[in-house]
Amino acid sequence: MNGAAPPPLVSVITVCFNAARVLPRAIESLHAQRYPEREWVVVDGASTDGTQALVAQAPERPAAFVSEPDRGVYDAMNKAVALARGELLFFLNADDRLHDPEVLGDVAALFAADPGLDLVYGDVVVEKPGERSLKRANWINRGTLPFEDLCHQAVFAHRRLFEQVGVFDLRWPTSADYDWLLRVFRSPARVRYVARRVAVFAGGGMHTRDPAALVAERRAVRLQYMRRGPLAAGQLASRIVHRLSRTLRGGLWLGHHRLGGE
C-alpha cells in the first residue's frame, strides 16, 4: 500500500421538471465522462412529460432518483444534497452539460491533491440563440462576489460545506444559490479558481423571467451581509467597471469573450 488517498466520489446532481426535451444532452455529457468515481442523483418535481421514463432508461443510471412535488428548484436541490453520497457535489441543470469528458477527472484531481480544499470554481460557456460566449470567473473572489455573480454551474463543492454553512435558503426563490455562495465566501472555507471550462450553460431560465424581481431579491440577499452604504459604493464601482468593459471591448461584459462555432 502506498498510502495514497482514494479518489473522491463525485455526486452529479440534476434537479428537473418536465425536462424531457432538454435532458438527453445533459445525460450524454455525464455518460461521456472518463472519471469513473461518480454517481448521478436526480430529483424530479413530478414531471408529466416523460422525464421519469427518460431517466429510468438513461445509459447513466441514477444512484438515487426521486420524483415528487416540491417547493421549487432549491427545495429539490436540498433533497438531492441529502441523497448524495459523494465528497464532491456538482449541480448539472437539465438544460446544461459538462463541457468535455475530462471535467470530473480534472476537478477531482485538484481536490485529491489538496484535501483541505472546500470549493473549486471555473468558467462556463454561455449559449443563447445565435450567440456563444465564454464567461470567465477569474476576477470573482471574496471582495468582488458581493457585487457580482457566479454561476453555480461553474462550482464544485465539498459536501462538508453544506454542514458548515447550511443548505439553500428557501426564502430566496431565484437567488438561494447566490446566497449560499456568499455564505461560503464569507466563511473560512478554502476556495480556488481554476482556469478551465466546466460546463455549457443555457442562457435564460428563471433568472431572466422577471429581471426587476431578481434585482430586488439580490439586493435583499446582499443586505443580509453588508450595510447599505458599502453595498451602494461597491455596486457603483462594479457598474463603472462593466461599462468601461463594454465600451472598450465592443459591448462585452467583464469576463465575457465571444466564441465561434466550436
C-alpha positions, 0 to 999 in steps of 0.5 A: 500500500502506498498510502495514497488517498482514494479518489473522491466520489463525485455526486452529479446532481440534476434537479428537473421538471418536465425536462424531457426535451432538454435532458438527453444532452445533459445525460450524454455529457455525464455518460461521456465522462472518463472519471469513473468515481461518480454517481448521478442523483436526480430529483424530479418535481413530478414531471408529466412529460416523460422525464421519469421514463427518460431517466429510468432508461438513461445509459447513466443510471441514477444512484438515487432518483426521486420524483415528487412535488416540491417547493421549487428548484432549491427545495429539490436541490436540498433533497438531492444534497441529502441523497448524495453520497459523494465528497464532491457535489456538482449541480448539472441543470437539465438544460446544461452539460459538462463541457468535455469528458475530462471535467470530473477527472480534472476537478477531482484531481485538484481536490485529491491533491489538496484535501483541505480544499472546500470549493473549486470554481471555473468558467462556463460557456454561455449559449443563447440563440445565435450567440456563444460566449465564454464567461470567465470567473477569474476576477470573482473572489471574496471582495468582488462576489458581493457585487457580482455573480457566479454561476453555480454551474461553474462550482464544485463543492465539498459536501462538508460545506453544506454542514458548515454553512447550511443548505439553500435558503428557501426564502430566496426563490431565484437567488438561494444559490447566490446566497449560499455562495456568499455564505461560503465566501464569507466563511473560512472555507478554502476556495480556488479558481481554476482556469478551465471550462466546466460546463455549457450553460443555457442562457435564460431560465428563471433568472431572466423571467422577471429581471426587476424581481431578481434585482430586488431579491439580490439586493435583499440577499446582499443586505443580509451581509453588508450595510447599505452604504458599502453595498451602494459604493461597491455596486457603483464601482462594479457598474463603472467597471462593466461599462468601461468593459463594454465600451472598450471591448465592443459591448462585452461584459467583464469576463465575457469573450465571444466564441465561434462555432466550436 
